Amino acid sequence: MSKPYYDAADLRKFGKITEWSEELGNKFFDYYGKVFEEGALTAREKSLIALAVAHTEQCPYCIDAYTKDSLQRGVTKEEMMEAIHVGAAIKSGATLVHGVQMMNKVNKLDG
Amino acid sequence: MATATKSLKKQGSDLAQSNKQIEILSNGIFQNGELPTFKNKISETSQFPLKAKKLEILQINVGYMCNQVCDHCHVDAGPDRKEIMTRDTMRQCLEVIKNTGAHTLDLTGGAPEMNPDFRWFVEEAAKAGIKDFIVRSNLTIIRANKKYYDLPEFFKKHNVHVVSSMPHWTRGKTDKQRGDGVFDKSIKALQELNAVGYGMPGSDLKLDLVYNPSGAFLPGDQAAMEKDFKKALMEDFGIEFHNLFAITNLPIARFLDYLIASENYEDYMYSLVEAYNPAAVKNVMCTNTLSISWDGYLFDCDFNQMLELPVNSKSKHISEFNEELLEGRNIVISQHCYGCTAGAGSSCQGVVA
């Protein structure tokens, strides 16, 4: 059986990306760390945003990471699911709002 | 996590044996070099061997019997555990309490209140005038039986500092870890403690809560969690408390059993090692604490007690307690110690770094 494209254990190796491009890798991780610090938003709120975006980006590593991070911050499963629905609503809304472009085109070509 | 009804010991589980637990913690990913052993890790910053400093906290485990069977329990406590401290051993402890330089006395269990000599011991120990006298109460014991209903008044009378477990401010997460109905009973008990003055702003009657995660993940920031707990418990139930201690679950006993059964063991150990904080090593609780078991033996901490790893000292039992001899001893370590050095560190008093 061939190996799957995604391996959950690879998430542990994320830091290794700096090995092949140290300066850029370090800059990214510095930035990443800073973004998730407590600021105008709490770290808990940021974790929920990250969880929602992890789903819209369909990144399995990010989903694992921010599900765990949310649990660590005391987020309940109901809150997590609601956050994902927010992501899903924007994602589907972004699809459907393009329907207006389709309608415009139909009206122009066949109106 | 499913809620158990019997201790691992009663179930006859292999993991009830401390040597089996130590074997698991020493083999696998730690034996094949995938992860560094705790000894190697603290050696990187020249912190091996860990040495005991001046004794500050005397923690006495008065028995493993408990009215609850919590999924994460490192004691493997429960109604079926019969290990109970006798009054004779308590007398030996009292001699030590009267003469020790320690500023804190910390009674734990099981549910310490279930020891038949608990009240006598508290009354006697309170006379020693120790600065901070803690009883670790699981809260539900206060509502478990009529004979315990007056515990809030009893604690108040002896100026006991109450430290209680509360895994979450929601019913679902609390009951999942500690059993059905635990949340409602705990809320009622907290309200009764508040009613006699415990946990109120400015009150000398200290009421602190202990938060430890309900699953295979580490606790979040203690200050942020405290803020969330205070807001939710006040808004939903009008409950006040002083401080929240965020404690990491150590991979021993029932929590180790859960980690293995749920296939989370390796990931959890990775999380602990990745979160290793050398600054937390300096203040780990074993350096200023002694743990005394129900039968009077001395350990570096309650976790080592459960793993049956005795102190590395000639003074091994309360009957031959020698504070000078114990100071400067080498602390006995294994991979479970990563639980106390992850992130901001963890101790029975919460974060340490």
Chai-1 contact restraints between the chains, C-beta under 6 A:
chainA,res_idxA,chainB,res_idxB,connection_type,confidence,min_distance_angstrom,max_distance_angstrom,comment,restraint_id
A,K68,B,F217,contact,1.0,0.0,6.0,A-B,restraint_1
A,L71,B,F217,contact,1.0,0.0,6.0,A-B,restraint_2
A,Q72,B,F217,contact,1.0,0.0,6.0,A-B,restraint_3
A,Q72,B,L218,contact,1.0,0.0,6.0,A-B,restraint_4
A,Q72,B,G220,contact,1.0,0.0,6.0,A-B,restraint_5
A,R73,B,G220,contact,1.0,0.0,6.0,A-B,restraint_6
A,G74,B,M225,contact,1.0,0.0,6.0,A-B,restraint_7
A,G74,B,D228,contact,1.0,0.0,6.0,A-B,restraint_8
A,T76,B,T170,contact,1.0,0.0,6.0,A-B,restraint_9
